[in-house]
């Protein structure tokens, strides 16, 4: 059974449109540039598509010296974000159960986001010297994470999405689930059975299934919400009132991954959905 990496995605600004790459550097806190920036509201609370689905309409891309942000629908002047924010003020921002040190962007940048999201907000950046640790229950050795919800990586198999789409009237693209890694091969939800595996030369650990939220119901091209995929997933991918789809990962070493890299499974575990797994 051959398993191959088919997508690498990063989301430099948390909850904005992501960037697909052919190769990426794996650093200590995850993929390079992944969720190193984040928007906060006027109460300094982090913003996501859960409460602000219009964030899906802002698309992030690279340019020579940083990021450039465009609106997917409206004809607005794009804004550039430098890779390094200079003369920044340091503040502390909460993200779930963590309190993180962050650097603030300038007012021009903040005003652009406020205007285009139609809500008062500010951009912050996680510097290299800031450390946010993963949940100690799933740490394999001082793992740290960026502004991602909790873990450095998320992986989903193409066959898992195919299985979901076979149950839906309208098929959904993979970007609804915002994975970092997508792979081909195997059977639906084979990733549920992984414990330790390699992508190319790098070792990863699947530490827990990813519980899914309302972000998956947001159309990433229009920002419109629907009841799917959570309604269907809750009928066959729910445990303890949590809808599970994809696996959260931590990693053992740094290096490089490329589309086309082979995945090799080193250790397995029993799927939490044994009754479903046995159908295949």
C-alpha positions as CSV (number, residue, x, y, z in Angstrom):
1,X,0.0,0.0,0.0
2,X,1.6,3.3,-1.2
3,X,0.8,6.5,0.7
4,X,2.0,9.8,-0.8
5,X,1.9,13.4,0.2
6,X,-0.3,15.3,-2.3
7,X,-0.8,18.7,-0.6
8,X,1.2,21.0,1.8
9,X,-0.8,23.9,3.1
10,X,0.1,26.8,5.4
11,X,-2.1,29.5,6.8
12,X,0.3,32.4,7.7
13,X,-2.5,34.5,9.2
14,X,-4.8,32.4,11.4
15,X,-8.2,31.8,9.8
16,X,-7.4,33.6,6.6
17,X,-7.0,31.9,3.2
18,X,-4.1,29.5,3.0
19,X,-1.2,28.9,0.6
20,X,-0.5,25.6,-1.1
21,X,3.2,24.8,-1.5
22,X,5.2,22.2,-3.3
23,X,7.7,22.0,-0.5
24,X,8.0,23.5,3.0
25,X,10.5,23.8,5.9
26,X,9.5,22.0,9.0
27,X,10.6,24.1,12.0
28,X,10.4,23.6,15.7
29,X,6.8,25.1,16.0
30,X,5.5,23.7,12.7
31,X,5.7,24.6,9.0
32,X,7.6,27.8,8.3
33,X,5.3,30.8,8.4
34,X,2.2,28.7,9.4
35,X,-0.1,30.8,11.7
36,X,2.7,33.1,12.9
37,X,0.3,36.1,12.5
38,X,-3.2,36.4,14.0
39,X,-6.0,39.0,14.2
40,X,-7.4,40.1,17.6
41,X,-10.5,42.1,18.2
42,X,-10.8,45.3,20.4
43,X,-10.9,43.1,23.5
44,X,-7.6,41.4,22.5
45,X,-9.4,38.1,21.8
46,X,-8.2,36.1,18.9
47,X,-10.4,36.0,15.8
48,X,-11.4,33.0,13.7
49,X,-14.1,32.1,11.1
50,X,-16.1,30.6,13.9
51,X,-17.3,34.1,14.8
52,X,-16.2,36.1,11.8
53,X,-16.8,34.0,8.6
54,X,-15.9,36.9,6.4
55,X,-12.2,36.2,7.3
56,X,-12.4,33.4,4.6
57,X,-12.6,36.2,1.9
58,X,-9.1,37.5,2.7
59,X,-6.5,35.6,0.7
60,X,-2.8,35.5,1.8
61,X,0.1,35.1,-0.6
62,X,3.8,35.6,-0.6
63,X,5.7,38.4,-2.2
64,X,9.4,39.3,-2.1
65,X,9.6,40.8,1.5
66,X,6.6,39.3,3.2
67,X,2.9,38.6,2.8
68,X,0.3,40.3,0.6
69,X,-3.4,40.1,1.4
70,X,-6.1,40.4,-1.2
71,X,-9.9,40.3,-1.0
72,X,-11.4,37.4,-3.0
73,X,-14.5,39.2,-4.0
74,X,-14.2,42.9,-3.5
75,X,-11.9,45.1,-5.6
76,X,-9.8,46.6,-2.9
77,X,-6.2,47.7,-2.7
78,X,-4.1,44.8,-1.3
79,X,-2.0,45.3,1.9
80,X,1.6,44.1,2.4
81,X,2.8,42.6,5.6
82,X,6.6,42.4,6.2
83,X,8.0,39.2,7.4
84,X,9.6,41.0,10.3
85,X,7.6,43.6,12.2
86,X,10.0,46.3,13.4
87,X,9.4,48.8,16.2
88,X,6.6,46.6,17.4
89,X,5.0,46.8,20.8
90,X,4.9,43.6,22.8
91,X,1.6,42.6,24.2
92,X,0.1,39.4,25.7
93,X,-2.8,37.8,23.9
94,X,-4.9,34.8,25.0
95,X,-5.4,31.8,22.7
96,X,-7.6,29.1,24.3
97,X,-5.9,28.2,27.5
98,X,-2.6,29.9,26.7
99,X,-1.4,33.5,27.2
100,X,1.1,34.3,24.4
101,X,3.5,37.1,23.8
102,X,2.9,38.9,20.5
103,X,4.2,41.8,18.5
104,X,1.8,44.4,17.2
105,X,1.5,45.6,13.6
106,X,1.3,49.3,12.7
107,X,-2.0,51.2,12.5
108,X,-2.1,51.3,8.7
109,X,-2.2,47.5,8.6
110,X,-4.7,47.4,11.5
111,X,-7.0,49.9,9.7
112,X,-6.9,47.9,6.5
113,X,-8.1,44.7,8.2
114,X,-10.7,46.6,10.3
115,X,-12.1,48.2,7.1
116,X,-12.2,45.0,5.1
117,X,-13.5,42.7,7.8
118,X,-15.9,45.4,9.0
119,X,-14.9,44.9,12.6
120,X,-12.3,46.7,14.7
121,X,-9.2,44.5,14.9
122,X,-5.4,44.4,15.0
123,X,-2.7,42.1,13.6
124,X,-0.2,40.5,15.9
125,X,2.9,38.4,15.1
126,X,4.6,35.6,17.1
127,X,8.3,36.2,17.2
128,X,10.9,33.5,17.2
129,X,11.6,33.9,20.9
130,X,8.0,33.4,22.0
131,X,7.2,29.8,23.2
132,X,3.8,28.4,23.3
133,X,3.8,24.7,24.4
134,X,1.5,22.0,23.2
135,X,-0.8,20.2,25.6
136,X,1.7,18.4,27.9
137,X,-0.4,15.2,27.6
138,X,0.6,14.9,24.0
139,X,4.1,16.4,24.1
140,X,6.9,14.1,23.0
141,X,9.8,16.4,23.9
142,X,9.2,20.1,24.4
143,X,7.0,20.6,21.4
144,X,5.9,24.1,20.8
145,X,3.2,25.6,18.5
146,X,2.4,28.8,16.7
147,X,-1.0,30.5,16.9
148,X,-2.6,27.3,15.6
149,X,-5.5,26.1,17.7
150,X,-3.4,23.5,19.6
151,X,-1.0,21.5,17.6
152,X,1.7,22.1,14.9
153,X,0.1,20.0,12.1
154,X,-3.1,18.5,10.8
155,X,-3.2,15.6,8.3
156,X,-6.2,14.2,6.4
157,X,-6.3,11.5,3.8
158,X,-8.0,12.0,0.4
159,X,-10.0,8.8,0.9
160,X,-11.4,10.2,4.1
161,X,-12.8,13.2,2.2
162,X,-14.0,10.9,-0.6
163,X,-15.9,8.9,2.0
164,X,-17.5,12.1,3.4
165,X,-18.4,13.4,-0.1
166,X,-20.1,10.1,-1.0
167,X,-22.6,10.8,1.8
168,X,-23.2,14.5,0.8
169,X,-25.5,15.9,-1.9
170,X,-23.0,18.6,-2.6
171,X,-19.3,17.6,-2.5
172,X,-17.0,19.7,-0.4
173,X,-13.3,20.6,-1.1
174,X,-10.5,19.8,1.2
175,X,-10.0,23.5,2.1
176,X,-13.1,23.3,4.4
177,X,-10.9,21.4,6.8
178,X,-7.7,23.5,6.6
179,X,-5.2,20.6,6.8
180,X,-1.4,21.1,6.6
181,X,-0.9,17.7,5.0
182,X,-3.0,15.7,2.6
183,X,-2.1,12.3,1.4
184,X,-3.3,9.7,-1.2
185,X,-3.6,6.0,-0.8
186,X,-5.0,3.7,1.8
187,X,-8.7,3.5,2.9
188,X,-11.0,6.1,4.5
189,X,-9.7,7.2,7.9
190,X,-6.6,5.1,7.8
191,X,-5.0,8.0,9.6
192,X,-7.0,7.2,12.7
193,X,-4.8,4.1,13.1
194,X,-1.5,5.8,12.9
195,X,0.7,6.4,16.0
196,X,4.2,7.1,14.5
197,X,5.0,7.6,10.9
198,X,7.5,9.3,8.5
199,X,6.9,11.8,5.7
200,X,10.0,11.5,3.7
201,X,12.8,11.5,6.3
202,X,10.9,13.3,9.1
203,X,9.1,11.5,12.0
204,X,5.7,12.6,13.1
205,X,3.3,11.4,15.8
206,X,-0.5,11.3,15.5
207,X,-1.4,12.4,19.0
208,X,-5.2,12.9,18.8
209,X,-8.1,13.1,16.4
210,X,-9.0,16.7,15.4
211,X,-12.4,17.8,16.8
212,X,-14.2,19.9,14.2
213,X,-16.0,23.2,14.7
214,X,-18.2,25.6,12.7
215,X,-15.2,26.7,10.5
216,X,-15.8,23.6,8.4
217,X,-19.3,24.9,7.6
218,X,-17.9,28.1,6.0
219,X,-17.6,28.2,2.2
220,X,-14.0,29.4,1.7
221,X,-14.9,31.3,-1.5
222,X,-18.1,33.0,-0.4
223,X,-18.0,33.0,3.4
224,X,-21.5,31.6,3.5
225,X,-22.4,29.1,6.2
226,X,-24.3,25.8,5.8
227,X,-25.1,22.9,8.1
228,X,-22.6,20.6,6.4
229,X,-20.3,18.8,6.9
230,X,-21.0,18.8,10.6
231,X,-24.5,17.4,10.3
232,X,-23.4,14.3,8.3
233,X,-20.1,13.8,10.2
234,X,-22.0,13.8,13.5
235,X,-23.9,10.8,12.3
236,X,-20.8,8.6,12.0
237,X,-17.7,10.5,13.2
238,X,-18.8,11.6,16.7
239,X,-17.4,10.5,20.0
240,X,-18.2,12.2,23.4
241,X,-20.2,14.9,21.5
242,X,-17.1,15.8,19.4
243,X,-17.1,15.4,15.6
244,X,-13.7,14.0,14.6
245,X,-12.0,14.4,11.2
246,X,-8.2,14.3,10.6
247,X,-5.3,13.8,13.0
248,X,-3.4,16.4,15.0
249,X,0.4,15.8,14.8
250,X,3.6,16.7,16.6
251,X,7.0,16.0,15.2
252,X,10.4,14.7,16.3
253,X,12.8,16.6,14.1
254,X,13.1,19.5,11.7
255,X,13.9,19.5,8.0
256,X,11.9,19.6,4.7
257,X,8.8,18.0,3.2
258,X,7.8,17.9,-0.4
259,X,4.7,17.0,-2.4
260,X,5.4,13.4,-3.6
261,X,7.1,12.3,-0.4
262,X,6.2,8.8,0.7
263,X,4.5,8.2,4.0
264,X,5.8,5.2,6.0
265,X,3.9,4.0,9.0
266,X,6.2,3.0,11.9
267,X,3.7,2.3,14.7
268,X,-0.1,1.9,14.7
269,X,-2.9,2.1,17.2
270,X,-6.6,1.0,17.3
271,X,-9.0,3.4,15.7
272,X,-11.5,5.0,18.0
273,X,-14.0,4.1,15.3
274,X,-13.3,0.3,15.2
275,X,-16.8,-0.5,14.1
276,X,-16.4,1.8,11.0
277,X,-12.8,0.7,10.3
278,X,-13.9,-2.9,10.1
279,X,-16.2,-2.2,7.2
280,X,-13.1,-1.7,4.9
